[in-house]
Amino acid sequence: MRSLLNRRLGLLGTVIFLGVAIAAIVVIAQFLPSKGEDDRAAATPTATAVVNDCKELDPPYGSPPQDFEYAPVDEAKRAETVKALQLDEAEGKVDVRDAKQSSSGLALGAIVGVPSKDPAKYAADLVASVQTGGAKIDRQAGYVIVPLSNGRGVAVGIKGCRTVLISAQDPNATKFLAAAIFSE
């Protein structure tokens, strides 16, 4: 893991990495039910994390690991991500951040926070729709890893009043970020 974090990708590598991260999140969005779509009888929503009182947190994803930061992306990238994932911002503005190593500027992954009055239900519905499609999810402490067709996965969990989606090019990086965010 250390060699991954010490590697410098350069501008082109970082752009490719972020493009892959957004593409991974787009794939997950394909599993979200459309508005007006009938409930899927085969899937039973299950809680993905301990249900908590919905309180806004500051900072919203907890303290990042040492030498890391959760940097907000520019508005154009945020809007592109929201559109690609077909997210509804009726309950608040979707937060999109890059998890970066402070010392090198290396982007490790992407964090998308979807505000909701009932984030546990939103996460459970998302996981249930993925399971209906036949995917085998990997349950972890406080979150689940939803597999993608390319072998990677997206972590889905709850933090405060948000359902949080985490993706990274490296599956170990996804688990690293998810453990940091959902352990507090």
ZIQUITA-V811093 format. One record per pair of residues at least 4 apart in sequence whose C-alpha atoms are under 7 Angstrom apart, sorted by the first residue. I is the first residue (numbers start at 1). J is the second residue. Records with the same first field share a line. If there is no record, write none. Layout:
I: J + J
//
This chain:
1: 5
2: 6
3: 7
8: 106
9: 13 + 14
10: 14
11: 15
12: 16
13: 17
14: 18 + 107
15: 19
16: 20
17: 21 + 169
18: 22
19: 23
20: 24 + 169
21: 25 + 109 + 110 + 167 + 168 + 169
22: 26 + 81
23: 27
24: 28 + 167
25: 29 + 85 + 167
26: 30 + 84 + 85
29: 85 + 86
31: 129 + 130
32: 126 + 129
33: 37 + 129
42: 132
43: 128 + 129 + 131 + 132
44: 128
45: 124 + 125 + 128
46: 124
47: 120 + 124
48: 123 + 124 + 142 + 143 + 144 + 157
49: 142 + 143 + 157 + 158
50: 142
51: 120
54: 160 + 161
55: 160 + 161
56: 60 + 160 + 161
57: 160
59: 63
61: 159 + 181
62: 181 + 184
64: 68 + 69 + 70 + 180
65: 180
67: 101 + 102 + 103
68: 99 + 100 + 101 + 102
69: 99 + 100 + 101 + 102
70: 97 + 98 + 99 + 100
71: 97 + 98 + 99
72: 96 + 97 + 98
73: 77 + 78 + 96 + 97 + 98
74: 78
75: 79
76: 80
77: 81
78: 82 + 96
79: 83
80: 84
81: 85
82: 86 + 87
83: 87
89: 93 + 94
91: 115 + 116
92: 115
93: 115
94: 113 + 114 + 115
95: 112 + 113 + 114
96: 111 + 112 + 113
97: 110 + 111 + 112
98: 107 + 109 + 110 + 111
99: 107 + 108 + 109 + 110
100: 105 + 106 + 107 + 108
101: 105 + 106 + 107
108: 168 + 173
109: 167 + 168
110: 166 + 167 + 168
111: 164 + 165 + 166 + 167
112: 164 + 165 + 166
113: 162 + 163 + 164 + 165
114: 162 + 163 + 164
115: 161 + 162 + 163
116: 161 + 162
117: 161
118: 122
119: 123 + 158 + 161 + 162 + 163
120: 124 + 158
121: 125
122: 126 + 163
123: 127 + 156 + 157 + 163
124: 128
125: 129
126: 130
127: 131
128: 132
129: 133
130: 134 + 135
131: 135 + 136
135: 147
137: 144 + 145 + 146 + 147
138: 144 + 145 + 146
139: 143 + 144 + 145
140: 144
142: 157 + 182
143: 155 + 156 + 157
144: 155 + 156 + 157
145: 153 + 154 + 155 + 156
146: 153 + 154 + 155
147: 151 + 152 + 153 + 154
148: 152 + 153
152: 171
153: 167 + 171
154: 165 + 166 + 167 + 174
155: 165 + 166 + 167 + 174 + 178
156: 164 + 165 + 166
157: 163 + 164 + 165
158: 162 + 163 + 164
159: 163 + 164 + 182
166: 174 + 178
167: 174
168: 173 + 174
170: 174
171: 175
172: 176
173: 177
174: 178
175: 179
176: 180
177: 181
178: 182
179: 183
//
